[in-house]
Amino acid sequence: MASKLFPALAAAALILTGCAQTEEVAYSPPEKGAADYMKGKNTRADALYISSDSEPDGRDFRNVYIEPANLSDIRIIQPEGASADEEWAVSDLEDEILQKAIIREFAHTLGYQSAYNIVDQRDQAEIIVHTTVVAIHPYATRPEVEAGAKSGGAITASIALVNARTGAVMVRSVDTRSTDNIWAFHQVNNDEPAYNLIFRNWGNSIRRGMLHLQGRSTDPLAQPVLVKKQQ
């Protein structure tokens, strides 16, 4: 039985306030403040970091392998003052459903307009997608939801596009998405619109960041990604 929120990585540029099952959850990506990473704007993510030191042939990378997401360390940020909810756990079957949904939505967005080729084997890839779900924050407690309160909440993830040969992070996205049905991540069913939409939005963000890094941003309907040095 894996806990149902997704892991907080060992660092932190995002601070999620509130009670995280009796402890504060802090997440900060290693790229925050690093001189060799530019911070993006118009990225459709809360924070997106793009390497300014990529190898020359990185512009030609197209083959992408989507690693299984890290869902192993669940952080549930309860509403302020609420006690921990030990029932936020996901079965192995539910974990499998979420993994398939992430891969499906990322593959769809990264492959849009044939931008990237999704490969089935890691050794075929030039880019590896690493995903860690950091935190889930239900806006109401279980008793409140059972009594009729709205079931909204937010979920935060850190996603890195990594050079398969060198292991260097090329693009990092840290993003929190709100949903009207955060409990879809607690009672997981096949093909749930609530989490499919969130995964799709994350996929769009990392696609935009990678296309910018490669000088291939051409979406006429979206503001161009802009980058600046970090303060």
DAPEDA-V209790 format. One record per backbone hydrogen bond with DSSP energy under -1.0 kcal/mol. NH is the residue of the N-H (numbers start at 0). CO is the residue of the C=O. If there is no record, write none. Layout:
nh: (NH NH)
co: (CO CO)
//
This chain:
nh: (1 3 13 15 18 19 20 22 26 27 31 33 36 37 38 39 40 46 48 49 50 51 57 58 59 60 63 64 66 69 76 77 81 87 88 89 94 95 96 97 98 99 100 101 102 103 104 105 106 107 108 109 110 111 113 114 116 118 123 124 125 126 127 128 129 131 132 133 134 135 136 138 144 145 146 147 148 152 153 154 155 156 157 158 159 160 161 162 163 166 169 170 171 172 173 174 176 178 181 183 184 185 186 195 196 197 198 199 200 201 202 203 204 205 206 207 208 209 210 211 212 213 214 215 221 225 227)
co: (89 87 26 24 77 22 18 19 13 11 28 30 33 49 227 47 225 173 171 37 169 35 54 55 56 57 116 126 128 130 135 18 78 84 86 1 90 91 92 93 94 95 96 97 98 99 100 101 102 103 104 105 106 108 110 111 61 63 120 121 62 62 161 64 159 157 69 155 155 74 153 151 140 141 142 144 143 178 136 176 134 174 131 172 129 170 127 167 125 162 160 160 48 158 46 156 154 152 150 180 181 182 182 191 192 193 194 195 196 197 198 199 200 201 202 203 204 205 206 207 208 209 211 210 218 40 38)
//
